[in-house]
Amino acid sequence: MTNEKKQEILIDIEDLQLEYGTKGNSILALDNINLQIRRGEFLCVLGPSGCGKSTLLKIIAGYIKPTGGSCSMQGEAITGPDWHRGVVFQSPTLYPWMSIKENVEFGPKMRGLPANEIEEIKNHFLEQVKLTGFGGKATFELSGGMKQRVALARVLANYPQVILMDEPLGALDALTKSNMQILIRDIWKENNSTILLITHDIDEALSLGTRIVVMSKRPGKILKEFNVEFTHTLFKNPNHQMHSEEYFNIKEEILDIINSQIEE
């Protein structure tokens, strides 16, 4: 990854505000959000429940329009959903009437790619999420972790510039969650992906992210940013347990910020 690529801004959010409802009966969900997402980074967003983390993701995805400020991708205002921004939700949004391979092929087919290219893309990403040989299975036959791997493969098959993940591992058991974290980290590095992950799990953010943003309670504002390198330590030594003083100090600081918001 060149330094220039690292610095390229994909998503630019300026003075963003989101207000629900009408005058006199409105709720300010997000206020004065300024954030840039650069190519190749793994950005994690933490904050107390109801702080607007998922709302921010939906604005970046193009599902919601802000009521103030701007959100743009490579200089163009985001006005609606776009395959350049792939979304992985907490509940896998798979098409139940389609097999695994049909789910993964759906995006490339919609974009009119040639059959041989679709086949290559499908095979490549099923292999990446470790589901080679499962392509013919129906989605209802799968465990929660396998469904999330299909959801991830389906997003990756579109080669999005940014992958947006809204607590995708929140409903998984501890072992499946740990395996999925390793898979997501490996895919991020191998594909030089740009990922925004919404999570409530501080350890998950610290072990995956290259940057962490901590948000306030509603109206959601950015309170602090942390640049972290622990994910790179895990590439060098996958069995490394992150028990460094730096890790605990940052975790403690994030906990204090979030707890102070809850207690107020």
C-alpha positions as CSV (number, residue, x, y, z in Angstrom):
1,M,0.0,0.0,0.0
2,T,1.6,3.3,-1.0
3,N,1.5,6.3,1.2
4,E,-0.4,8.2,-1.4
5,K,-3.1,5.6,-1.5
6,K,-3.3,5.6,2.2
7,Q,-4.0,9.3,2.2
8,E,-6.7,9.2,-0.6
9,I,-10.0,10.3,0.9
10,L,-12.9,8.1,-0.2
11,I,-15.7,9.4,2.1
12,D,-15.8,13.0,3.3
13,I,-18.3,14.0,6.0
14,E,-18.6,17.7,6.9
15,D,-20.7,19.3,9.6
16,L,-23.2,16.5,9.3
17,Q,-26.4,16.7,11.1
18,L,-29.5,14.5,11.2
19,E,-32.8,15.5,12.7
20,Y,-35.8,13.2,12.8
21,G,-39.4,14.4,12.9
22,T,-40.9,17.8,12.3
23,K,-40.3,21.2,14.0
24,G,-41.6,21.1,17.6
25,N,-41.5,17.3,17.6
26,S,-38.0,16.5,16.4
27,I,-35.0,14.5,17.7
28,L,-31.5,15.5,16.9
29,A,-29.8,12.1,16.2
30,L,-26.4,13.3,14.9
31,D,-24.7,16.7,15.3
32,N,-21.6,18.3,13.8
33,I,-20.0,15.1,12.5
34,N,-16.7,15.7,10.7
35,L,-15.1,12.5,9.5
36,Q,-12.9,11.3,6.6
37,I,-12.5,7.7,5.6
38,R,-9.3,7.0,3.7
39,R,-8.6,4.2,1.2
40,G,-7.2,1.1,2.9
41,E,-8.0,1.9,6.5
42,F,-10.2,-0.1,8.9
43,L,-12.3,2.4,10.8
44,C,-14.3,1.2,13.8
45,V,-17.0,3.3,15.4
46,L,-17.9,2.8,19.1
47,G,-20.4,4.5,21.3
48,P,-23.2,4.0,23.8
49,S,-26.5,2.4,22.6
50,G,-28.7,4.9,20.7
51,C,-25.8,7.3,19.9
52,G,-26.4,7.2,16.1
53,K,-23.7,4.8,15.0
54,S,-26.0,2.8,12.7
55,T,-27.6,6.1,11.5
56,L,-24.2,7.4,10.5
57,L,-23.6,4.2,8.5
58,K,-26.9,4.4,6.8
59,I,-26.1,8.0,5.7
60,I,-22.8,6.8,4.2
61,A,-24.6,3.9,2.5
62,G,-27.1,6.3,1.0
63,Y,-30.2,5.0,2.8
64,I,-30.8,8.2,4.7
65,K,-30.2,11.8,3.6
66,P,-28.7,14.2,6.2
67,T,-30.7,17.3,7.3
68,G,-27.5,19.4,7.5
69,G,-24.0,19.3,6.3
70,S,-22.7,17.0,3.6
71,C,-21.6,13.4,3.0
72,S,-19.7,12.7,-0.2
73,M,-17.7,10.0,-1.9
74,Q,-14.7,11.0,-4.0
75,G,-16.1,14.5,-4.3
76,E,-19.6,13.4,-5.4
77,A,-22.5,13.9,-3.0
78,I,-24.0,10.6,-1.8
79,T,-27.7,10.7,-2.9
80,G,-28.6,7.0,-2.7
81,P,-27.3,3.4,-2.4
82,D,-24.5,2.4,-4.7
83,W,-22.6,-0.8,-5.3
84,H,-19.4,1.0,-4.6
85,R,-20.5,1.0,-1.0
86,G,-21.3,-2.5,0.1
87,V,-23.2,-3.1,3.4
88,V,-23.1,-6.1,5.8
89,F,-25.8,-6.0,8.4
90,Q,-26.1,-7.7,11.8
91,S,-28.8,-10.0,10.4
92,P,-27.6,-11.5,7.0
93,T,-29.9,-10.1,4.3
94,L,-29.7,-13.1,2.0
95,Y,-32.3,-14.0,-0.6
96,P,-33.8,-17.2,0.9
97,W,-35.1,-18.5,-2.5
98,M,-31.5,-18.5,-3.9
99,S,-28.7,-20.9,-3.2
100,I,-25.4,-19.7,-1.7
101,K,-23.8,-19.3,-5.1
102,E,-26.8,-17.5,-6.6
103,N,-26.7,-15.0,-3.7
104,V,-23.0,-14.3,-4.4
105,E,-23.5,-14.1,-8.2
106,F,-26.5,-11.7,-7.9
107,G,-24.5,-8.4,-7.9
108,P,-22.2,-9.2,-10.9
109,K,-25.3,-10.6,-12.8
110,M,-27.2,-7.3,-12.2
111,R,-24.2,-5.4,-13.5
112,G,-24.3,-7.5,-16.7
113,L,-20.9,-9.1,-16.4
114,P,-20.1,-12.0,-18.7
115,A,-20.9,-15.5,-17.5
116,N,-17.3,-16.7,-17.3
117,E,-16.3,-13.6,-15.2
118,I,-19.3,-14.2,-12.9
119,E,-18.2,-17.8,-12.4
120,E,-14.6,-16.7,-11.6
121,I,-15.8,-14.0,-9.1
122,K,-18.2,-16.5,-7.4
123,N,-15.5,-19.1,-7.0
124,H,-12.9,-16.6,-5.8
125,F,-15.0,-15.1,-3.0
126,L,-16.6,-18.4,-1.9
127,E,-13.0,-19.6,-1.4
128,Q,-12.1,-16.4,0.4
129,V,-14.9,-16.9,3.0
130,K,-14.0,-20.6,3.2
131,L,-17.3,-21.9,1.6
132,T,-15.9,-23.7,-1.4
133,G,-18.1,-26.7,-2.1
134,F,-21.1,-25.2,-0.3
135,G,-22.3,-23.2,-3.3
136,G,-25.4,-25.4,-4.1
137,K,-26.7,-25.3,-0.5
138,A,-29.9,-23.3,0.4
139,T,-29.3,-20.4,2.8
140,F,-31.8,-21.8,5.3
141,E,-29.5,-24.8,5.8
142,L,-26.7,-22.6,7.2
143,S,-25.6,-21.6,10.7
144,G,-25.5,-17.9,11.6
145,G,-21.7,-17.7,11.0
146,M,-22.0,-19.3,7.6
147,K,-24.8,-16.9,6.6
148,Q,-22.6,-14.0,7.5
149,R,-19.8,-15.4,5.4
150,V,-22.2,-15.6,2.4
151,A,-23.4,-12.0,3.1
152,L,-19.7,-10.9,3.1
153,A,-18.9,-12.8,-0.1
154,R,-22.0,-11.3,-1.8
155,V,-20.8,-7.8,-0.9
156,L,-17.2,-8.5,-1.9
157,A,-18.4,-9.9,-5.3
158,N,-19.2,-6.3,-6.3
159,Y,-15.7,-5.1,-5.6
160,P,-17.0,-2.1,-3.5
161,Q,-14.6,0.7,-2.7
162,V,-15.9,0.8,0.8
163,I,-17.4,-2.0,2.9
164,L,-19.8,-0.8,5.6
165,M,-20.5,-3.3,8.5
166,D,-23.2,-2.7,11.0
167,E,-22.4,-4.9,14.0
168,P,-22.2,-8.0,11.7
169,L,-20.8,-10.3,14.4
170,G,-23.1,-9.1,17.3
171,A,-25.4,-12.1,17.2
172,L,-22.7,-14.8,16.9
173,D,-21.4,-17.1,19.6
174,A,-17.9,-16.3,21.0
175,L,-16.0,-18.9,18.9
176,T,-17.7,-18.1,15.6
177,K,-17.3,-14.4,16.3
178,S,-13.5,-14.9,16.9
179,N,-13.2,-16.9,13.7
180,M,-15.1,-14.3,11.7
181,Q,-12.9,-11.5,13.1
182,I,-9.8,-13.4,11.8
183,L,-11.5,-13.9,8.4
184,I,-12.5,-10.2,8.1
185,R,-9.0,-9.1,9.0
186,D,-7.4,-11.4,6.5
187,I,-9.8,-10.3,3.7
188,W,-9.2,-6.6,4.5
189,K,-5.5,-7.1,4.1
190,E,-5.6,-9.4,1.1
191,N,-8.0,-7.2,-0.9
192,N,-6.6,-3.9,0.4
193,S,-10.3,-3.1,1.4
194,T,-11.6,0.0,3.1
195,I,-13.9,-1.0,6.0
196,L,-16.1,1.0,8.3
197,L,-17.2,-1.3,11.2
198,I,-19.9,-0.3,13.7
199,T,-19.5,-2.2,16.9
200,H,-20.2,-2.1,20.6
201,D,-17.3,-4.4,21.4
202,I,-14.2,-2.5,22.4
203,D,-11.9,-5.5,22.1
204,E,-13.3,-6.1,18.6
205,A,-12.5,-2.5,17.6
206,L,-9.0,-2.7,19.1
207,S,-8.2,-6.0,17.4
208,L,-9.5,-5.1,14.0
209,G,-9.3,-1.3,13.5
210,T,-6.5,0.9,12.4
211,R,-8.5,3.9,13.7
212,I,-11.3,4.0,16.3
213,V,-13.9,6.8,16.6
214,V,-15.8,7.1,19.9
215,M,-19.2,8.8,19.8
216,S,-21.3,10.5,22.4
217,K,-24.8,9.7,23.5
218,R,-27.6,11.3,21.4
219,P,-27.2,13.7,19.7
220,G,-24.2,11.7,18.4
221,K,-21.0,13.6,18.2
222,I,-17.4,12.4,17.8
223,L,-15.7,12.7,21.2
224,K,-12.3,11.2,20.4
225,E,-10.3,9.3,17.8
226,F,-7.6,6.7,18.3
227,N,-5.0,5.5,15.8
228,V,-4.1,1.9,16.7
229,E,-1.8,-0.8,15.3
230,F,-2.9,-3.9,17.2
231,T,-4.4,-5.6,14.1
232,H,-0.9,-5.5,12.4
233,T,0.6,-7.2,15.5
234,L,-2.0,-10.1,15.0
235,F,-0.9,-10.5,11.3
236,K,2.7,-11.0,12.4
237,N,1.7,-13.4,15.2
238,P,-1.9,-14.7,15.0
239,N,-1.6,-16.4,18.4
240,H,-0.4,-13.1,20.1
241,Q,-2.6,-12.2,23.0
242,M,-2.9,-8.4,23.2
243,H,-2.0,-7.8,26.8
244,S,0.3,-4.8,26.3
245,E,0.1,-1.8,28.6
246,E,-0.8,0.4,25.6
247,Y,-3.7,-1.9,24.8
248,F,-5.1,-1.8,28.3
249,N,-4.6,2.0,28.6
250,I,-6.5,2.7,25.4
251,K,-9.3,0.2,26.3
252,E,-9.6,1.9,29.7
253,E,-9.8,5.3,28.2
254,I,-12.5,4.3,25.7
255,L,-14.5,2.6,28.6
256,D,-14.2,5.7,30.7
257,I,-15.5,7.9,27.8
258,I,-18.5,5.5,27.0
259,N,-19.4,5.0,30.7
260,S,-19.3,8.7,31.4
261,Q,-21.9,9.1,28.6
262,I,-24.1,6.4,30.1
263,E,-23.9,7.7,33.7
264,E,-24.7,11.4,32.9
